[in-house]
Amino acid sequence: MDAWVPGPAAWAFALRIWIAMMLALAAAFWLQLDSASSAATCVAILAQPKRGQAISKAIYRLLGTLIGAAVSIVVMALFGQDRVLLFVSFTAWLGLCVFVAQYLQDTRAYGAMLSGYTVAIIALGQIDDPQGTFDAAVSRVAVIVLGIVAITFINDALASPSTWRTLLPQLRNAWDGTRAYARETLAEGDLGATRTAALIRTIAPMRADASAISGELGDGHLRAAGARSCIAALYVMAASVRTAAAAAAHLRNPSPAVAEALAICRRVAGAPDREALDRDDERLRDLVDAAIRDGDRPLDEVVVLQRALDFVCAATFAQDGIRAVADGHAPLRDASLPTHRDFPVALRGALRVALAFAVTAATFVALGLPQASFALVQVAATAALSSVTPDPKKFANGVVIGMTMAATFAGIARFALLNGVQGFPMLAMVMAPVIFFGCFLSLNPKTFGIGFIVIVFFPVLLGPSNPQTYDALTFLLNAFLVIVAAVILSIVVRILLPVTPAQQRVFALDSARRTLADALVGEGGDATTRTSLNADRLFQFAGYSSGSSAVRRASLSHAFALARLEAAAARAHAELRRLSAVGALRDAIARARAGLAAGDDRALETAARDLIRAASRQDRHVRLTTARAASDLISAARTIVRHRRFLHRLDIALF
């Protein structure tokens, strides 16, 4: 029963969407807007179970529509009398928008992609009447605004669940999971790449909700910043405790300072509180400072102490971020969570959409099919939507099934249930079952694509109007064309520039190789950004990996090695730049930079030792900065030694 019968939350979500669609449709009829059904379709597209998600998507839908409307007017003004140039210019614009969308996140990617196929809706719809383009653009913007207002009002009036309230327990669970990972690592040693990748998979998906909180409340931007800070801190906690455990394993006779640092980490991984974290942070800084001041401590001891300090600092940010999400106070920082994208994948996605539209347009024009512009709009829209989904093939399957169901339901509703009726109440009751059914499907990740297509294209094919028309021939042709568009999409994503998991692994590896080469010569970014970006790359790479468990483990291990070496090199160069003003350290800094550029592990260890000895006579600030730089140099050296053969095949440095 639980598996087949929707719960109360699902019924409430479907009810909100149905009411919002009917409100938008009724208002569009009352205002006598052209294509009133587009207002209901807008609500369907913005159907999200959480208020923040709907608001974020609505904002970027409006921006994308405005950009698309402006481009439509310009393109039609330039090429309205030449259909070939019109199609070529639109194809280029659509491909550009899809390419840009590949490098954006979540609803921003949707907005970029939407600005592409909005031109198809406006310009191609007016291909026989170029003078009506401006009016069509204004009408399009009007119905989109109406749909946005309707769903926003209904979500607020019917108390749609807040995104931050849903995200808060997820953050707490990830916080608990990260601390459990830390406890296991400190007790058993390095847990391996597979276990670490599993932890990243629990953290990374929360980024989408973190970016959607901003518009929910007046202090939403503070809660969103807290969520981002927490997510970034959890990445750092996992990376730092793993490095600390590996360095501790290299110490034959751990000193009392190492034992104390590891004990602090265990206590933080257990049940930390704010006051204890502040005391632990200060104590670890004293231990790190004492180790550098001594000048002759083992290098791995410096790594353990510094990574323990990093772990406690990250735990402080994570705990503060969770509190910021809960109470809306200004968090200690606002971290960036960049998204990794591979250029070849983005380019192939853009070319696939552009070529699919170009070939379809040429075919439909050559065949002289009636209502070809309607079909081309559907091809452009579905192809663009597929480009921003994790699995275009799976989405294409959902489009075929969803289009068929939407056409069937629209035919039954129009010619069997309505059958000449002109009253709006009857229209609303006839649409309700299909909208509820589509909403239920969209809430299940396995059937999301089908449900989304059903609730979006059912009103398109039903074509509510005032008065309601019952032209069977036009309906059948439209239904046939949307199914043809779905079949075209299904074929295109399989045969036109497909990207297999093996190719995605190659592209990701090549991207990691290039960023590592940049980091080794000092062109990497800041520490937090690099750690978050690498975590996103590893999250995606883990999804691409396949084969036997041994091959998968080796593949993930190499991916983690590249990420670890890149982050260490980028951080080391950043710290060395801060230390370059200290004259006594310049010779050691030069050797460290040369060692990083050459990938020479022995030179890196020697440079780290020289840095520590030279900094032992400097002030506390210089000593603490040196500890960070030296620990990164040593981490880079250890990674090179362990993965030398693999790194040598990449042909980045001598290694």
Protein Blocks (a to p, Z undefined) as FASTA:
>chain_A
ZZmmccfklmmmmmmmmmmmmmmmmmmmmnopghkllmmmmmmmmpcfbfklmmmmmmmm
mmmmmmmmmmmmmmmmmmmmmmklmmmmmmmmmmmmmmmmmmpghjlmmmmmmmmmmmmm
mmmmmmmmmmlmmmmmmmmmmmmmmmmmmmmmmmmmnopacfklmmmmmmmmmmmmmmmm
mmmmmmnopebjklmmmmmmmmmmmmmmmmmmmmmpmklmmmmmmmmmmmmmmmmmmmmm
mmmmmmmmmpmbacfklmmmmmmmmmmmmmgcfklmmmmmmmmmmmmmmmmmnopacfkl
mmmmmmmmmmmmmmmmmmmmmmmmmnopacfbdcdddddddfklmmmmmmmmmmmmmmmm
mmmmmnopghklmmmmmmmmmmmmmmmgfblmlmmmmmmmmmmmmmmmmmmmmmmmnnop
abfklmmmmmmmmmmmmmmmmmpmklmmmmmmmmmmmmmmnopacdddddfklmmmmmmm
mmmmmmmmmmmmmmgopacfklmmmmmmmmmmmmmmmmmnopaccfklmmmmmmmmmmmm
mmmpgcjfklmmmmmmmmmmmmmmmmmmmmmmmmmmmmmmpmklmmmmmmmmmmmmnopa
klmmmmmmmmmmmmmmmcfklmmmmmmmmmmmmmmmmmmmmmmmmmmmnomanZZ
